């Protein structure tokens, strides 16, 4: 239990202690992280290729994904819409066009291509596949170390977080409704509550959630978790233009952890610069929270 928690928290904490001021080095770390995302998904694809009764397991993965996504994303949407209706966030910004939305969707789909390529390569009998578990652990530690450095590089102080009420509010609502959805999904799927909570707590961070859940519960649960989080990102991109004018808090909350990076340009384009601090705070808090709670659900509730 303690090893599983330490393997997630220690490298993340060590990385956060490293403060880089050189913008070129920070940009290099961001680039390495992008490459690692595709490598991780490639490895997940090879693990899928080695499953017994593959067609049956793929149906199970898709069914799990559908249930978890409906319960978590649907729960987020309901609670955020209610929040928007009772406490609307008014800004004075004219919405801009979203001509790049299709391009962003295509970029999200590229991660699925990496998974498919890994699956195809995994069908080839190679001796290296016996070391997949060890490779995953090494990559996970390195990934979390770099993420810690990246988070520190955003220069977000505790004061900035505490003063941003909108970012904190959406984070609390998203977290609460996601966990509630995870519990409901676990009951429907007849899985332990901790598994449902773990599958739901990726908050859209598919590159890490997939590998953490694969490490803890195997490729079926890990793949369903990954698909759930990639669907969150894709649907958030699709819905932002429709929601951002009237339901800004909903548009922000649905982005989850991606609000500080991938979906931030669309949020800014639709709501203006006023939404940026809240989006960064929400993304930062969920990014910090995600590996902690997912690891605790996987190893601390047994």
SULHUBEL-V23567 format. One record per residue. RES is the residue in one small letter. SS is DSSP state (H for helix, E for strand, L for the rest). OMEGA is omega in degrees with one decimal (999 if undefined). BURIAL is b if it has 9 or more other ideal C-beta (glycine too) atoms within 8 Angstrom, else e. Layout:
res = <RES | RES>
ss = <SS | SS>
omega = <OMEGA | OMEGA>
burial = <BURIAL | BURIAL>
//
This chain:
res = <x | x | x | x | x | x | x | x | x | x | x | x | x | x | x | x | x | x | x | x | x | x | x | x | x | x | x | x | x | x | x | x | x | x | x | x | x | x | x | x | x | x | x | x | x | x | x | x | x | x | x | x | x | x | x | x | x | x | x | x | x | x | x | x | x | x | x | x | x | x | x | x | x | x | x | x | x | x | x | x | x | x | x | x | x | x | x | x | x | x | x | x | x | x | x | x | x | x | x | x | x | x | x | x | x | x | x | x | x | x | x | x | x | x | x | x | x | x | x | x | x | x | x | x | x | x | x | x | x | x | x | x | x | x | x | x | x | x | x | x | x | x | x | x | x | x | x | x | x | x | x | x | x | x | x | x | x | x | x | x | x | x | x | x | x | x | x | x | x | x | x | x | x | x | x | x | x | x | x | x | x | x | x | x | x | x | x | x | x | x | x | x | x | x | x | x | x | x | x | x | x | x | x | x | x | x | x | x | x | x | x | x | x | x | x | x | x | x | x | x | x | x | x | x | x | x | x | x | x | x | x | x | x | x | x | x | x | x | x | x | x | x | x | x | x | x | x | x | x | x | x | x | x | x | x | x | x | x | x | x | x | x | x | x | x | x | x | x | x | x | x | x | x | x | x | x | x | x | x | x | x | x | x | x | x | x | x | x | x | x | x | x | x | x | x | x | x | x | x | x | x | x>
ss = <L | H | H | H | H | H | H | H | H | H | H | H | H | H | H | H | H | L | L | L | L | L | H | H | H | H | H | H | H | H | H | H | H | H | H | H | H | H | H | H | H | H | H | H | H | H | H | H | H | L | L | L | L | H | H | H | H | H | H | H | H | H | H | H | H | H | H | H | H | H | H | H | H | H | H | H | H | H | H | H | H | H | H | H | H | H | L | L | L | L | L | L | L | L | L | L | L | L | L | L | H | H | H | H | H | H | H | H | H | H | H | H | H | H | H | H | H | H | H | H | H | H | L | L | L | L | H | H | H | H | H | H | H | H | H | H | H | H | H | H | H | H | H | H | H | H | H | H | H | H | H | H | H | L | L | L | L | H | H | H | H | H | H | L | H | H | H | H | H | H | H | H | H | H | H | H | H | H | H | H | H | H | H | H | H | H | H | H | H | L | L | L | H | H | H | H | H | H | H | H | L | L | L | L | L | H | H | H | H | H | H | H | H | H | H | H | H | L | H | H | H | H | H | H | H | H | H | H | H | H | H | H | H | H | H | H | H | H | H | H | H | H | H | L | L | L | L | H | H | H | H | H | H | H | L | H | H | H | H | H | L | L | L | H | H | H | H | H | H | H | H | L | H | H | H | H | H | H | H | H | H | H | H | H | H | H | H | H | H | H | H | H | H | H | H | H | H | H | H | L | L | L>
omega = <-175.1 | 178.0 | 179.9 | 178.6 | -177.2 | -177.4 | 177.4 | -171.8 | -175.8 | 179.7 | 178.1 | 180.0 | 178.6 | 178.2 | -179.1 | 178.5 | -179.9 | -178.1 | 178.6 | 177.5 | -179.3 | -176.9 | 179.3 | 178.6 | 177.8 | 178.1 | 178.9 | 178.0 | 177.6 | 179.5 | 178.6 | 178.3 | 178.2 | 178.5 | -177.6 | 177.6 | -179.3 | 179.1 | 179.1 | -179.6 | 174.7 | 179.5 | 177.4 | 178.2 | 178.7 | 178.0 | 177.5 | -177.5 | -177.1 | 177.8 | 171.8 | 179.9 | -170.1 | -176.4 | 178.3 | -178.8 | 177.4 | 176.1 | 177.9 | 179.9 | -178.6 | 178.7 | 177.3 | -179.3 | -177.7 | -177.8 | -178.5 | -178.5 | -179.6 | -177.3 | -175.1 | -179.1 | 176.9 | 176.5 | 175.8 | -175.9 | -178.1 | -177.3 | -179.6 | 177.9 | 177.4 | 177.2 | 179.9 | -177.8 | -177.1 | 179.3 | -177.0 | 179.0 | -176.2 | 174.6 | -179.6 | -179.7 | 177.0 | -178.9 | 176.0 | 179.1 | -177.5 | -177.1 | -176.3 | -175.5 | -179.2 | 178.6 | 179.5 | 177.3 | 178.7 | 178.6 | 177.0 | -178.5 | 179.1 | 179.4 | 177.1 | 178.0 | 178.2 | 178.5 | -179.0 | 178.4 | 177.2 | 178.9 | -179.0 | 179.7 | -179.4 | 177.7 | 178.3 | -178.7 | 179.2 | -177.2 | -174.7 | -176.7 | 178.2 | 179.6 | -175.4 | -178.4 | 178.5 | 178.7 | -179.8 | -179.0 | 179.2 | -179.7 | -179.3 | 179.9 | -179.3 | 179.4 | -178.5 | 176.7 | 179.8 | 178.4 | 176.1 | 177.5 | 179.7 | 179.6 | 178.7 | -179.4 | 178.4 | 175.7 | 177.2 | -179.2 | 177.1 | 179.5 | 179.8 | -179.4 | -176.2 | -177.6 | -178.0 | -175.3 | -178.2 | 179.8 | 178.8 | -178.1 | 180.0 | 177.7 | 179.8 | -179.0 | 179.9 | -178.6 | -178.7 | -176.9 | 177.0 | 178.6 | 177.4 | 177.7 | 178.6 | 177.9 | 178.9 | 179.5 | 179.0 | 179.2 | 179.4 | -177.1 | -177.6 | 176.3 | 174.1 | -178.6 | -177.6 | 177.7 | 176.8 | 177.8 | 178.8 | -179.6 | -176.4 | -168.6 | 175.6 | 178.9 | 178.2 | -178.4 | -170.1 | -176.3 | -179.7 | -176.9 | -179.3 | -177.1 | 178.0 | -178.7 | 174.7 | 179.4 | -175.1 | -170.6 | 177.7 | -172.8 | -179.3 | 178.6 | -179.8 | -179.7 | 177.6 | 177.8 | 177.9 | -178.5 | 177.3 | -177.4 | 177.4 | 175.9 | 177.0 | -178.9 | -178.6 | -178.0 | 175.8 | 178.5 | -179.2 | -173.1 | -175.8 | -178.6 | -178.6 | -174.0 | -165.5 | -177.4 | -174.5 | -175.6 | -175.0 | -179.3 | 177.9 | 179.0 | 179.5 | -175.9 | -178.5 | 179.7 | 179.5 | -177.6 | -178.0 | -176.6 | 179.5 | 179.5 | -168.2 | -177.0 | -178.6 | 179.7 | -179.9 | 177.4 | 180.0 | -179.4 | -177.0 | -174.5 | 178.6 | -175.9 | -177.5 | -177.9 | -173.2 | 179.4 | 179.4 | 179.9 | 179.8 | 179.6 | 178.5 | -179.6 | 180.0 | -178.4 | -179.4 | 177.4 | 176.5 | -175.0 | -170.3 | -178.8 | -180.0 | -176.1 | -179.5 | 177.7 | 178.5 | 178.0 | -176.9 | -171.2 | -174.2 | -177.6 | -178.8 | 999>
burial = <e | e | e | b | b | e | b | b | b | e | b | b | b | b | b | b | e | b | e | b | e | e | e | e | e | b | e | e | b | b | e | b | b | e | e | b | b | b | b | b | b | b | b | b | b | b | b | b | b | e | b | e | e | b | e | e | b | e | e | b | b | b | e | b | b | e | b | b | b | b | b | b | b | b | b | b | b | b | b | b | b | e | b | b | e | e | e | e | e | e | b | e | e | e | b | e | e | b | e | e | b | e | e | b | b | e | e | b | b | b | b | b | e | b | b | b | b | b | b | b | b | b | e | e | e | e | e | e | b | e | e | b | e | e | b | b | b | e | b | b | b | b | b | b | b | b | b | b | b | b | b | b | b | b | e | b | e | e | e | b | b | e | e | b | e | b | b | b | b | b | b | e | b | b | b | b | b | b | b | b | b | b | b | b | b | b | b | e | b | e | e | e | b | b | b | b | b | b | b | b | b | b | b | b | b | b | b | b | b | b | b | b | b | b | b | b | b | e | b | b | b | b | b | b | b | b | b | b | b | b | b | b | b | b | b | b | b | b | b | b | b | e | b | b | e | e | b | b | b | b | b | b | b | b | b | b | b | b | b | b | e | e | b | b | e | b | b | b | e | b | b | b | e | e | b | b | b | b | b | b | b | b | b | b | b | b | b | b | b | b | b | b | b | b | b | b | b | b | b | b | b | e>
//
